[in-house]
Amino acid sequence: MREPVRIGGTTGHGPGLTELLERVAQGDQEAFAHVYDAVAGPVLGLVRRVLCDPAQSEEVTQEVLVEVWRTTARFQADRGSAMTWVMTLAHRRAVDRVRSAQARVDREERVARLDHTPAFDDVTEEVESRLEREQVRRRLGGPHRAAAAAAAAGGDPRLLPGPDVP
């Protein structure tokens, strides 16, 4: 059974979090296990309040604890308590996750607004159709052109006056 860890100073019967972080900085895995036990709950609570998503909160908490293991040598006891340092890492990581998610949503919305380009096949068909209509208009003369224009406009070319009618 592990001995209890004090989160505050060094008084009492167990090592303080500051002392444990110093040992973790030297690669002491057992000390990290004590640090983990002492900070995992508070870190998860803070991260969960920021993120609101349980799965993402657990993931960010794991990232924070890995960061604690890797960067413990940066901890400076004269600048603040060990718990404050850990919780600052946790808060920053959680806020980064929120900002990243919001940036992703903003990016997707911007792309969706800009992505009004018609499909290549639609553009090709429209161009070919216009070219064909233009060729037909050029080849037709006089009354045939008027009849074709009326038909294209939805009128009945049989109702148009013939070539004999003035």
C-alpha positions in Angstrom: 0.0 0.0 0.0 1.2 3.5 -0.9 1.8 6.0 1.8 -0.5 9.1 1.7 0.6 12.1 -0.2 0.1 15.6 1.0 -0.9 18.1 -1.6 0.4 21.1 0.3 3.8 21.5 2.0 6.1 19.0 3.4 4.8 18.6 7.0 3.1 15.4 7.9 3.9 11.8 7.5 3.8 11.5 3.6 6.0 13.2 1.1 4.5 16.5 -0.3 3.6 16.9 -3.9 6.6 19.2 -4.4 9.0 16.6 -3.2 7.3 14.0 -5.4 7.7 16.2 -8.4 11.4 16.6 -7.7 11.7 12.8 -7.6 9.6 12.4 -10.8 12.0 14.9 -12.5 14.8 12.3 -11.7 12.7 9.5 -13.4 11.2 8.0 -10.3 8.2 6.0 -11.5 6.9 5.2 -8.0 6.9 8.9 -7.2 4.9 9.5 -10.4 2.4 6.9 -9.3 1.9 9.0 -6.1 1.6 12.2 -8.1 -0.9 10.6 -10.4 -3.0 9.5 -7.4 -2.9 13.0 -5.9 -3.7 15.0 -9.0 -5.7 12.8 -11.5 -9.0 13.6 -9.8 -8.6 17.3 -9.5 -7.2 17.5 -13.1 -10.2 15.5 -14.5 -12.6 17.7 -12.6 -11.1 20.9 -14.0 -10.8 19.6 -17.5 -14.4 18.3 -17.4 -15.7 21.7 -16.4 -14.0 23.3 -19.3 -14.8 20.7 -22.0 -18.2 19.2 -20.8 -17.5 16.0 -22.9 -16.5 13.1 -20.7 -14.5 11.2 -23.4 -12.5 14.3 -24.4 -12.0 15.2 -20.7 -10.4 11.8 -20.1 -8.2 12.2 -23.1 -7.0 15.6 -22.2 -6.5 14.5 -18.6 -4.2 11.7 -19.9 -2.3 14.2 -22.0 -1.8 16.5 -19.0 -0.5 13.6 -16.9 1.9 12.6 -19.7 3.0 16.2 -19.9 3.6 16.3 -16.1 5.8 13.2 -16.5 7.8 14.7 -19.3 8.1 18.3 -18.1 8.4 18.0 -14.3 12.0 19.3 -14.5 10.4 22.7 -15.5 8.5 23.0 -12.3 9.9 25.7 -10.0 8.7 25.5 -6.4 9.6 29.1 -5.7 7.1 30.3 -8.4 4.1 28.5 -7.0 2.7 25.3 -5.5 3.0 22.0 -7.3 -0.8 21.6 -7.5 -1.1 25.1 -9.1 1.5 24.1 -11.7 -0.3 20.9 -12.6 -3.7 22.6 -12.7 -2.3 25.4 -14.9 -1.1 22.7 -17.3 -4.5 21.1 -17.2 -6.4 24.4 -17.8 -4.2 25.4 -20.7 -4.6 22.1 -22.4 -8.4 22.1 -21.9 -8.7 25.6 -23.3 -6.5 24.7 -26.2 -8.8 21.7 -27.0 -11.9 24.0 -27.0 -10.1 26.5 -29.3 -9.0 23.8 -31.6 -12.6 22.4 -31.8 -14.0 25.9 -32.5 -11.4 26.6 -35.2 -12.3 23.3 -36.9 -16.0 24.2 -36.9 -15.3 27.7 -38.2 -13.0 26.2 -40.9 -15.7 23.7 -42.0 -18.4 26.4 -42.1 -16.1 28.7 -44.2 -15.4 25.9 -46.7 -19.1 25.0 -46.9 -20.0 28.6 -47.7 -17.3 28.9 -50.4 -17.9 25.5 -51.9 -20.7 26.5 -54.3 -18.8 25.5 -57.3 -21.0 23.4 -59.7 -19.8 20.0 -60.5 -17.6 19.7 -63.6 -20.2 17.6 -65.5 -22.9 20.2 -64.9 -20.7 23.0 -66.3 -19.7 21.0 -69.3 -23.3 20.1 -70.2 -24.4 23.7 -69.9 -21.6 24.9 -72.2 -22.3 22.2 -74.8 -26.0 23.0 -74.7 -25.4 26.7 -75.2 -23.0 26.0 -78.1 -25.5 23.7 -79.8 -28.3 26.3 -79.5 -26.0 29.0 -80.9 -25.0 26.8 -83.9 -28.7 26.1 -84.6 -29.6 29.8 -84.5 -26.8 30.7 -86.9 -27.8 28.0 -89.4 -31.5 28.9 -89.4 -32.7 31.8 -91.4 -35.7 34.1 -91.5 -39.0 32.4 -90.4 -37.3 29.2 -89.3 -35.2 31.2 -86.8 -38.4 32.8 -85.4 -40.1 29.4 -85.2 -37.1 27.9 -83.4 -37.0 30.9 -81.0 -40.7 30.6 -80.3 -40.3 26.8 -79.7 -37.4 27.4 -77.4 -39.4 30.0 -75.5 -42.3 27.5 -75.0 -44.5 28.8 -77.8 -46.0 26.7 -80.6 -44.2 27.3 -83.8 -47.3 26.2 -85.8 -49.1 29.3 -84.6 -46.5 31.6 -86.1 -47.3 33.2 -89.4 -45.9 31.4 -92.4 -43.5 32.8 -95.0 -46.4 33.9 -97.3 -48.1 36.0 -94.6 -47.0 39.7 -94.7 
